[in-house]
Amino acid sequence: MDSRQLYQEMILEHNKKPRNWGMLGDATHKAEGLNPLCGDHIHLSLKLNGDQVEAVGFEGEACAICKASASMMTVAVKGKSKADAEQMVQEFRDMTTGKLDTAGPHHLGRLTVFSGVSELPTRVKCAILPWHTLHAAFAGSDTASTE
Ligand code: ZN
């Protein structure tokens, strides 16, 4: 399977069955993310235990790319420390804006399926929005916007 096929498979899969869907009842951190360009609007909740992401949940109205990115992000950061999750935010941002070479060292794992969006400027914000929202939740700000 080539990377383009894999990308499409993952997007479809995560849209059909988004992981960690729904807000946590006992969240310690929350944020809302908006991408006015596309209309993506998500809510993210986190439960931190000390410095560790113990649980994470999201919901909202978003396009396929945004929803798949959010779903895969929740899987990736669950169980990680805040510092490790923040490093992934930075790397994902760099990858989708073409600044990170995925052939080099990184911690993104299967999230590299999104590297192709760097060639689709209108979709970059859709893929990045969940990560901006995660950063906002860690920082204690309520809202993240791609604008
Ligand atoms: Zn979108």
Backbone and ligand atoms as CSV (ligand in chain L), in Angstrom:
chain,resi,resn,atom,element,x,y,z
A,1,MET,N,N,0.847,-1.201,0.000
A,1,MET,CA,C,0.000,0.000,0.000
A,1,MET,C,C,0.887,1.258,0.000
A,2,ASP,N,N,0.627,2.190,-0.916
A,2,ASP,CA,C,1.468,3.398,-0.911
A,2,ASP,C,C,0.928,4.398,0.118
A,3,SER,N,N,1.693,5.472,0.331
A,3,SER,CA,C,1.367,6.379,1.432
A,3,SER,C,C,0.032,7.089,1.196
A,4,ARG,N,N,-0.301,7.330,-0.066
A,4,ARG,CA,C,-1.554,8.007,-0.362
A,4,ARG,C,C,-2.760,7.105,-0.032
A,5,GLN,N,N,-2.625,5.845,-0.387
A,5,GLN,CA,C,-3.690,4.886,-0.061
A,5,GLN,C,C,-3.841,4.731,1.441
A,6,LEU,N,N,-2.688,4.646,2.115
A,6,LEU,CA,C,-2.696,4.491,3.570
A,6,LEU,C,C,-3.386,5.694,4.212
A,7,TYR,N,N,-3.063,6.885,3.734
A,7,TYR,CA,C,-3.662,8.123,4.221
A,7,TYR,C,C,-5.186,8.048,4.089
A,8,GLN,N,N,-5.655,7.665,2.906
A,8,GLN,CA,C,-7.097,7.609,2.685
A,8,GLN,C,C,-7.777,6.553,3.560
A,9,GLU,N,N,-7.117,5.419,3.712
A,9,GLU,CA,C,-7.649,4.348,4.570
A,9,GLU,C,C,-7.799,4.815,6.014
A,10,MET,N,N,-6.747,5.486,6.513
A,10,MET,CA,C,-6.753,5.936,7.905
A,10,MET,C,C,-7.833,6.992,8.129
A,11,ILE,N,N,-7.970,7.927,7.174
A,11,ILE,CA,C,-8.978,8.984,7.297
A,11,ILE,C,C,-10.377,8.358,7.345
A,12,LEU,N,N,-10.633,7.433,6.459
A,12,LEU,CA,C,-11.940,6.775,6.411
A,12,LEU,C,C,-12.214,5.999,7.694
A,13,GLU,N,N,-11.208,5.247,8.115
A,13,GLU,CA,C,-11.325,4.413,9.307
A,13,GLU,C,C,-11.647,5.244,10.552
A,14,HIS,N,N,-10.895,6.319,10.740
A,14,HIS,CA,C,-11.072,7.137,11.941
A,14,HIS,C,C,-12.341,7.983,11.889
A,15,ASN,N,N,-12.869,8.226,10.684
A,15,ASN,CA,C,-14.137,8.936,10.590
A,15,ASN,C,C,-15.302,8.030,10.924
A,16,LYS,N,N,-15.171,6.810,10.513
A,16,LYS,CA,C,-16.217,5.846,10.781
A,16,LYS,C,C,-16.274,5.538,12.282
A,17,LYS,N,N,-15.079,5.393,12.857
A,17,LYS,CA,C,-15.002,5.031,14.287
A,17,LYS,C,C,-14.006,5.921,15.008
A,18,PRO,N,N,-14.371,7.199,15.248
A,18,PRO,CA,C,-13.407,8.077,15.940
A,18,PRO,C,C,-13.096,7.542,17.344
A,19,ARG,N,N,-11.808,7.518,17.677
A,19,ARG,CA,C,-11.389,7.035,18.984
A,19,ARG,C,C,-11.562,8.137,20.029
A,20,ASN,N,N,-11.823,7.710,21.271
A,20,ASN,CA,C,-11.944,8.664,22.382
A,20,ASN,C,C,-12.978,9.758,22.107
A,21,TRP,N,N,-14.081,9.367,21.474
A,21,TRP,CA,C,-15.165,10.308,21.162
A,21,TRP,C,C,-15.981,10.570,22.410
A,22,GLY,N,N,-16.279,11.846,22.671
A,22,GLY,CA,C,-17.089,12.223,23.823
A,22,GLY,C,C,-16.254,12.931,24.874
A,23,MET,N,N,-16.878,13.880,25.567
A,23,MET,CA,C,-16.156,14.654,26.576
A,23,MET,C,C,-16.058,13.869,27.878
A,24,LEU,N,N,-14.956,14.082,28.607
A,24,LEU,CA,C,-14.745,13.412,29.879
A,24,LEU,C,C,-15.571,14.098,30.971
A,25,GLY,N,N,-16.151,13.307,31.835
A,25,GLY,CA,C,-16.913,13.878,32.948
A,25,GLY,C,C,-16.018,14.489,34.007
A,26,ASP,N,N,-14.774,14.002,34.079
A,26,ASP,CA,C,-13.867,14.450,35.147
A,26,ASP,C,C,-12.612,15.125,34.574
A,27,ALA,N,N,-12.812,15.910,33.522
A,27,ALA,CA,C,-11.688,16.574,32.865
A,27,ALA,C,C,-11.023,17.593,33.793
A,28,THR,N,N,-9.702,17.700,33.682
A,28,THR,CA,C,-8.979,18.740,34.416
A,28,THR,C,C,-8.665,19.916,33.490
A,29,HIS,N,N,-8.657,19.678,32.176
A,29,HIS,CA,C,-8.334,20.710,31.189
A,29,HIS,C,C,-9.287,20.565,30.005
A,30,LYS,N,N,-9.728,21.713,29.474
A,30,LYS,CA,C,-10.624,21.695,28.309
A,30,LYS,C,C,-10.252,22.825,27.370
A,31,ALA,N,N,-10.523,22.631,26.100
A,31,ALA,CA,C,-10.392,23.738,25.157
A,31,ALA,C,C,-11.303,23.483,23.969
A,32,GLU,N,N,-11.575,24.574,23.285
A,32,GLU,CA,C,-12.431,24.542,22.113
A,32,GLU,C,C,-11.583,25.002,20.937
A,33,GLY,N,N,-11.708,24.329,19.796
A,33,GLY,CA,C,-10.915,24.708,18.627
A,33,GLY,C,C,-11.790,25.091,17.457
A,34,LEU,N,N,-11.393,26.173,16.783
A,34,LEU,CA,C,-12.170,26.680,15.650
A,34,LEU,C,C,-11.290,26.876,14.426
A,35,ASN,N,N,-11.779,26.396,13.305
A,35,ASN,CA,C,-11.123,26.672,12.032
A,35,ASN,C,C,-12.172,27.269,11.097
A,36,PRO,N,N,-12.306,28.608,11.138
A,36,PRO,CA,C,-13.372,29.265,10.376
A,36,PRO,C,C,-13.279,29.002,8.868
A,37,LEU,N,N,-12.087,28.761,8.381
A,37,LEU,CA,C,-11.885,28.544,6.951
A,37,LEU,C,C,-12.689,27.350,6.444
A,38,CYS,N,N,-12.754,26.308,7.251
A,38,CYS,CA,C,-13.444,25.082,6.851
A,38,CYS,C,C,-14.754,24.889,7.594
A,39,GLY,N,N,-14.837,25.480,8.808
A,39,GLY,CA,C,-16.019,25.270,9.643
A,39,GLY,C,C,-15.798,24.202,10.702
A,40,ASP,N,N,-14.561,23.754,10.859
A,40,ASP,CA,C,-14.262,22.765,11.891
A,40,ASP,C,C,-14.437,23.395,13.270
A,41,HIS,N,N,-15.101,22.678,14.163
A,41,HIS,CA,C,-15.367,23.173,15.510
A,41,HIS,C,C,-15.335,21.983,16.453
A,42,ILE,N,N,-14.275,21.891,17.237
A,42,ILE,CA,C,-14.142,20.737,18.124
A,42,ILE,C,C,-13.996,21.157,19.587
A,43,HIS,N,N,-14.332,20.225,20.450
A,43,HIS,CA,C,-14.147,20.397,21.891
A,43,HIS,C,C,-13.244,19.270,22.356
A,44,LEU,N,N,-12.267,19.628,23.173
A,44,LEU,CA,C,-11.314,18.640,23.655
A,44,LEU,C,C,-11.281,18.677,25.182
A,45,SER,N,N,-11.262,17.517,25.786
A,45,SER,CA,C,-11.118,17.464,27.247
A,45,SER,C,C,-9.988,16.517,27.615
A,46,LEU,N,N,-9.278,16.876,28.663
A,46,LEU,CA,C,-8.130,16.091,29.124
A,46,LEU,C,C,-8.261,15.828,30.605
A,47,LYS,N,N,-7.746,14.697,31.017
A,47,LYS,CA,C,-7.584,14.466,32.445
A,47,LYS,C,C,-6.110,14.222,32.694
A,48,LEU,N,N,-5.483,15.186,33.374
A,48,LEU,CA,C,-4.069,15.030,33.716
A,48,LEU,C,C,-3.955,14.472,35.130
A,49,ASN,N,N,-3.066,13.498,35.246
A,49,ASN,CA,C,-2.741,12.959,36.568
A,49,ASN,C,C,-1.295,13.344,36.807
A,50,GLY,N,N,-1.092,14.385,37.609
A,50,GLY,CA,C,0.247,14.941,37.721
A,50,GLY,C,C,0.629,15.510,36.368
A,51,ASP,N,N,1.650,14.936,35.772
A,51,ASP,CA,C,2.142,15.432,34.495
A,51,ASP,C,C,1.714,14.529,33.335
A,52,GLN,N,N,0.907,13.518,33.646
A,52,GLN,CA,C,0.587,12.523,32.626
A,52,GLN,C,C,-0.848,12.654,32.119
A,53,VAL,N,N,-1.004,12.488,30.804
A,53,VAL,CA,C,-2.332,12.509,30.196
A,53,VAL,C,C,-2.982,11.149,30.467
A,54,GLU,N,N,-3.888,11.146,31.447
A,54,GLU,CA,C,-4.496,9.884,31.832
A,54,GLU,C,C,-5.665,9.534,30.908
A,55,ALA,N,N,-6.413,10.551,30.513
A,55,ALA,CA,C,-7.543,10.320,29.611
A,55,ALA,C,C,-7.741,11.550,28.744
A,56,VAL,N,N,-8.321,11.333,27.569
A,56,VAL,CA,C,-8.573,12.430,26.638
A,56,VAL,C,C,-9.812,12.081,25.829
A,57,GLY,N,N,-10.639,13.087,25.581
A,57,GLY,CA,C,-11.847,12.858,24.794
A,57,GLY,C,C,-12.144,14.084,23.948
A,58,PHE,N,N,-12.800,13.874,22.813
A,58,PHE,CA,C,-13.159,15.019,21.973
A,58,PHE,C,C,-14.507,14.778,21.318
A,59,GLU,N,N,-15.116,15.876,20.876
A,59,GLU,CA,C,-16.320,15.779,20.059
A,59,GLU,C,C,-16.456,17.071,19.271
A,60,GLY,N,N,-17.401,17.118,18.358
A,60,GLY,CA,C,-17.623,18.335,17.604
A,60,GLY,C,C,-18.030,18.054,16.181
A,61,GLU,N,N,-18.087,19.140,15.416
A,61,GLU,CA,C,-18.423,19.067,13.999
A,61,GLU,C,C,-17.171,19.392,13.225
A,62,ALA,N,N,-16.684,18.428,12.458
A,62,ALA,CA,C,-15.435,18.674,11.746
A,62,ALA,C,C,-15.402,17.855,10.462
A,63,CYS,N,N,-14.580,18.314,9.531
A,63,CYS,CA,C,-14.436,17.588,8.275
A,63,CYS,C,C,-13.622,16.303,8.530
A,64,ALA,N,N,-13.553,15.483,7.525
A,64,ALA,CA,C,-12.908,14.170,7.658
A,64,ALA,C,C,-11.452,14.274,8.111
A,65,ILE,N,N,-10.713,15.215,7.557
A,65,ILE,CA,C,-9.289,15.342,7.897
A,65,ILE,C,C,-9.113,15.761,9.351
A,66,CYS,N,N,-9.922,16.742,9.767
A,66,CYS,CA,C,-9.833,17.240,11.135
A,66,CYS,C,C,-10.240,16.159,12.135
A,67,LYS,N,N,-11.309,15.462,11.834
A,67,LYS,CA,C,-11.797,14.432,12.755
A,67,LYS,C,C,-10.793,13.281,12.869
A,68,ALA,N,N,-10.229,12.883,11.736
A,68,ALA,CA,C,-9.247,11.792,11.758
A,68,ALA,C,C,-7.988,12.220,12.505
A,69,SER,N,N,-7.560,13.466,12.299
A,69,SER,CA,C,-6.377,13.973,12.979
A,69,SER,C,C,-6.617,14.000,14.490
A,70,ALA,N,N,-7.804,14.449,14.896
A,70,ALA,CA,C,-8.149,14.507,16.322
A,70,ALA,C,C,-8.196,13.102,16.916
A,71,SER,N,N,-8.804,12.193,16.209
A,71,SER,CA,C,-8.934,10.821,16.693
A,71,SER,C,C,-7.557,10.183,16.887
A,72,MET,N,N,-6.699,10.334,15.886
A,72,MET,CA,C,-5.354,9.754,15.981
A,72,MET,C,C,-4.518,10.453,17.038
A,73,MET,N,N,-4.746,11.763,17.205
A,73,MET,CA,C,-4.009,12.511,18.236
A,73,MET,C,C,-4.357,11.987,19.624
A,74,THR,N,N,-5.638,11.749,19.870
A,74,THR,CA,C,-6.033,11.287,21.213
A,74,THR,C,C,-5.376,9.950,21.533
A,75,VAL,N,N,-5.297,9.076,20.528
A,75,VAL,CA,C,-4.644,7.778,20.728
A,75,VAL,C,C,-3.157,7.987,21.034
A,76,ALA,N,N,-2.553,8.911,20.277
A,76,ALA,CA,C,-1.104,9.126,20.387
A,76,ALA,C,C,-0.683,9.740,21.721
A,77,VAL,N,N,-1.497,10.639,22.274
A,77,VAL,CA,C,-1.048,11.359,23.478
A,77,VAL,C,C,-1.504,10.712,24.788
A,78,LYS,N,N,-2.442,9.789,24.698
A,78,LYS,CA,C,-2.942,9.128,25.906
A,78,LYS,C,C,-1.803,8.352,26.561
A,79,GLY,N,N,-1.599,8.614,27.844
A,79,GLY,CA,C,-0.533,7.935,28.566
A,79,GLY,C,C,0.808,8.651,28.495
A,80,LYS,N,N,0.894,9.678,27.641
A,80,LYS,CA,C,2.152,10.418,27.512
A,80,LYS,C,C,2.247,11.513,28.582
A,81,SER,N,N,3.476,11.969,28.806
A,81,SER,CA,C,3.632,13.125,29.685
A,81,SER,C,C,3.253,14.366,28.891
A,82,LYS,N,N,2.967,15.432,29.616
A,82,LYS,CA,C,2.625,16.700,28.965
A,82,LYS,C,C,3.765,17.150,28.047
A,83,ALA,N,N,5.001,17.007,28.523
A,83,ALA,CA,C,6.158,17.442,27.728
A,83,ALA,C,C,6.266,16.642,26.424
A,84,ASP,N,N,6.051,15.323,26.505
A,84,ASP,CA,C,6.112,14.499,25.297
A,84,ASP,C,C,4.979,14.853,24.324
A,85,ALA,N,N,3.788,15.100,24.880
A,85,ALA,CA,C,2.651,15.474,24.041
A,85,ALA,C,C,2.911,16.820,23.366
A,86,GLU,N,N,3.485,17.757,24.106
A,86,GLU,CA,C,3.789,19.075,23.538
A,86,GLU,C,C,4.845,18.968,22.430
A,87,GLN,N,N,5.764,18.035,22.609
A,87,GLN,CA,C,6.766,17.829,21.562
A,87,GLN,C,C,6.102,17.305,20.286
A,88,MET,N,N,5.110,16.429,20.460
A,88,MET,CA,C,4.376,15.924,19.301
A,88,MET,C,C,3.591,17.035,18.608
A,89,VAL,N,N,3.018,17.958,19.410
A,89,VAL,CA,C,2.314,19.108,18.837
A,89,VAL,C,C,3.267,19.868,17.907
A,90,GLN,N,N,4.461,20.134,18.438
A,90,GLN,CA,C,5.461,20.878,17.659
A,90,GLN,C,C,5.860,20.115,16.388
A,91,GLU,N,N,6.085,18.823,16.528
A,91,GLU,CA,C,6.510,18.029,15.375
A,91,GLU,C,C,5.399,17.901,14.332
A,92,PHE,N,N,4.156,17.739,14.814
A,92,PHE,CA,C,3.042,17.619,13.866
A,92,PHE,C,C,2.890,18.923,13.081
A,93,ARG,N,N,3.007,20.037,13.798
A,93,ARG,CA,C,2.916,21.364,13.179
A,93,ARG,C,C,4.033,21.531,12.134
A,94,ASP,N,N,5.240,21.142,12.507
A,94,ASP,CA,C,6.371,21.260,11.586
A,94,ASP,C,C,6.201,20.338,10.376
A,95,MET,N,N,5.675,19.145,10.604
A,95,MET,CA,C,5.483,18.203,9.490
A,95,MET,C,C,4.463,18.732,8.492
A,96,THR,N,N,3.315,19.230,9.003
A,96,THR,CA,C,2.256,19.649,8.093
A,96,THR,C,C,2.554,20.991,7.424
A,97,THR,N,N,3.544,21.710,7.937
A,97,THR,CA,C,3.932,22.944,7.259
A,97,THR,C,C,5.227,22.739,6.477
A,98,GLY,N,N,5.647,21.491,6.358
A,98,GLY,CA,C,6.788,21.150,5.510
A,98,GLY,C,C,8.152,21.408,6.128
A,99,LYS,N,N,8.196,21.657,7.452
A,99,LYS,CA,C,9.479,21.977,8.098
A,99,LYS,C,C,10.161,20.764,8.716
A,100,LEU,N,N,9.403,19.663,8.826
A,100,LEU,CA,C,9.986,18.454,9.414
A,100,LEU,C,C,10.109,17.389,8.324
A,101,ASP,N,N,11.306,16.862,8.178
A,101,ASP,CA,C,11.526,15.767,7.246
A,101,ASP,C,C,11.225,14.466,7.992
A,102,THR,N,N,10.190,13.757,7.555
A,102,THR,CA,C,9.768,12.555,8.301
A,102,THR,C,C,10.758,11.396,8.146
A,103,ALA,N,N,11.745,11.570,7.267
A,103,ALA,CA,C,12.806,10.565,7.155
A,103,ALA,C,C,13.787,10.681,8.327
A,104,GLY,N,N,13.794,11.852,8.964
A,104,GLY,CA,C,14.679,12.080,10.110
A,104,GLY,C,C,14.024,11.650,11.408
A,105,PRO,N,N,14.675,11.916,12.559
A,105,PRO,CA,C,14.111,11.499,13.845
A,105,PRO,C,C,12.855,12.297,14.211
A,106,HIS,N,N,11.851,11.618,14.714
A,106,HIS,CA,C,10.629,12.264,15.210
A,106,HIS,C,C,9.879,11.261,16.063
A,107,HIS,N,N,8.782,11.703,16.674
A,107,HIS,CA,C,8.007,10.848,17.576
A,107,HIS,C,C,6.575,10.683,17.090
A,108,LEU,N,N,6.349,10.876,15.803
A,108,LEU,CA,C,4.969,10.924,15.305
A,108,LEU,C,C,4.377,9.560,14.953
A,109,GLY,N,N,5.205,8.567,14.766
A,109,GLY,CA,C,4.682,7.233,14.458
A,109,GLY,C,C,3.790,7.258,13.226
A,110,ARG,N,N,2.590,6.675,13.357
A,110,ARG,CA,C,1.683,6.571,12.212
A,110,ARG,C,C,1.091,7.908,11.795
A,111,LEU,N,N,1.256,8.917,12.625
A,111,LEU,CA,C,0.747,10.243,12.277
A,111,LEU,C,C,1.431,10.814,11.049
A,112,THR,N,N,2.517,10.196,10.627
A,112,THR,CA,C,3.194,10.666,9.414
A,112,THR,C,C,2.311,10.487,8.176
A,113,VAL,N,N,1.204,9.752,8.281
A,113,VAL,CA,C,0.283,9.693,7.128
A,113,VAL,C,C,-0.222,11.082,6.765
A,114,PHE,N,N,-0.156,12.024,7.719
A,114,PHE,CA,C,-0.616,13.386,7.435
A,114,PHE,C,C,0.447,14.268,6.769
A,115,SER,N,N,1.624,13.724,6.529
A,115,SER,CA,C,2.687,14.565,5.955
A,115,SER,C,C,2.278,15.136,4.594
A,116,GLY,N,N,1.418,14.412,3.863
A,116,GLY,CA,C,0.987,14.865,2.538
A,116,GLY,C,C,0.182,16.153,2.540
A,117,VAL,N,N,-0.434,16.512,3.680
A,117,VAL,CA,C,-1.245,17.734,3.690
A,117,VAL,C,C,-0.397,19.000,3.535
A,118,SER,N,N,0.932,18.862,3.746
A,118,SER,CA,C,1.780,20.048,3.561
A,118,SER,C,C,1.707,20.557,2.117
A,119,GLU,N,N,1.267,19.685,1.205
A,119,GLU,CA,C,1.111,20.110,-0.194
A,119,GLU,C,C,-0.299,20.621,-0.484
A,120,LEU,N,N,-1.166,20.594,0.515
A,120,LEU,CA,C,-2.552,21.031,0.344
A,120,LEU,C,C,-2.854,22.139,1.354
A,121,PRO,N,N,-2.436,23.387,1.028
A,121,PRO,CA,C,-2.506,24.479,2.009
A,121,PRO,C,C,-3.882,24.650,2.662
A,122,THR,N,N,-4.965,24.402,1.939
A,122,THR,CA,C,-6.287,24.610,2.530
A,122,THR,C,C,-6.621,23.531,3.552
A,123,ARG,N,N,-5.927,22.396,3.508
A,123,ARG,CA,C,-6.214,21.304,4.437
A,123,ARG,C,C,-5.297,21.301,5.658
A,124,VAL,N,N,-4.205,22.055,5.587
A,124,VAL,CA,C,-3.241,22.068,6.698
A,124,VAL,C,C,-3.925,22.471,8.001
A,125,LYS,N,N,-4.775,23.513,7.927
A,125,LYS,CA,C,-5.439,24.008,9.138
A,125,LYS,C,C,-6.402,22.979,9.714
A,126,CYS,N,N,-7.012,22.189,8.828
A,126,CYS,CA,C,-7.922,21.133,9.293
A,126,CYS,C,C,-7.147,20.089,10.090
A,127,ALA,N,N,-5.984,19.702,9.585
A,127,ALA,CA,C,-5.173,18.669,10.240
A,127,ALA,C,C,-4.552,19.184,11.535
A,128,ILE,N,N,-4.183,20.466,11.562
A,128,ILE,CA,C,-3.491,21.052,12.716
A,128,ILE,C,C,-4.435,21.422,13.859
A,129,LEU,N,N,-5.697,21.730,13.532
A,129,LEU,CA,C,-6.613,22.266,14.550
A,129,LEU,C,C,-6.642,21.459,15.863
A,130,PRO,N,N,-6.794,20.127,15.812
A,130,PRO,CA,C,-6.826,19.384,17.082
A,130,PRO,C,C,-5.562,19.598,17.920
A,131,TRP,N,N,-4.423,19.757,17.249
A,131,TRP,CA,C,-3.134,19.922,17.931
A,131,TRP,C,C,-3.025,21.297,18.559
A,132,HIS,N,N,-3.533,22.329,17.849
A,132,HIS,CA,C,-3.610,23.681,18.433
A,132,HIS,C,C,-4.490,23.637,19.679
A,133,THR,N,N,-5.576,22.884,19.571
A,133,THR,CA,C,-6.550,22.807,20.671
A,133,THR,C,C,-5.944,22.094,21.876
A,134,LEU,N,N,-5.158,21.058,21.612
A,134,LEU,CA,C,-4.459,20.352,22.695
A,134,LEU,C,C,-3.494,21.301,23.404
A,135,HIS,N,N,-2.753,22.053,22.613
A,135,HIS,CA,C,-1.805,23.020,23.172
A,135,HIS,C,C,-2.550,24.047,24.036
A,136,ALA,N,N,-3.693,24.519,23.541
A,136,ALA,CA,C,-4.496,25.496,24.287
A,136,ALA,C,C,-4.987,24.897,25.604
A,137,ALA,N,N,-5.394,23.633,25.567
A,137,ALA,CA,C,-5.889,22.975,26.781
A,137,ALA,C,C,-4.771,22.862,27.817
A,138,PHE,N,N,-3.587,22.478,27.387
A,138,PHE,CA,C,-2.435,22.399,28.303
A,138,PHE,C,C,-2.122,23.765,28.898
A,139,ALA,N,N,-2.213,24.791,28.039
A,139,ALA,CA,C,-1.843,26.144,28.460
A,139,ALA,C,C,-2.919,26.783,29.328
A,140,GLY,N,N,-4.087,26.130,29.423
A,140,GLY,CA,C,-5.159,26.673,30.248
A,140,GLY,C,C,-5.975,27.755,29.562
A,141,SER,N,N,-5.814,27.889,28.239
A,141,SER,CA,C,-6.664,28.851,27.526
A,141,SER,C,C,-7.846,28.087,26.949
A,142,ASP,N,N,-8.969,28.756,26.846
A,142,ASP,CA,C,-10.205,28.060,26.498
A,142,ASP,C,C,-10.380,27.833,25.014
A,143,THR,N,N,-9.780,28.690,24.213
A,143,THR,CA,C,-10.064,28.623,22.792
A,143,THR,C,C,-8.817,28.664,21.948
A,144,ALA,N,N,-8.821,27.842,20.893
A,144,ALA,CA,C,-7.764,27.877,19.904
A,144,ALA,C,C,-8.404,28.143,18.560
A,145,SER,N,N,-7.782,28.996,17.780
A,145,SER,CA,C,-8.297,29.236,16.440
A,145,SER,C,C,-7.137,29.178,15.463
A,146,THR,N,N,-7.435,28.705,14.258
A,146,THR,CA,C,-6.387,28.656,13.243
A,146,THR,C,C,-6.203,30.035,12.607
A,147,GLU,N,N,-7.130,30.981,12.896
A,147,GLU,CA,C,-7.000,32.316,12.293
A,147,GLU,C,C,-6.313,33.268,13.240
L,1,ZN,ZN,ZN,-11.670,20.953,7.896
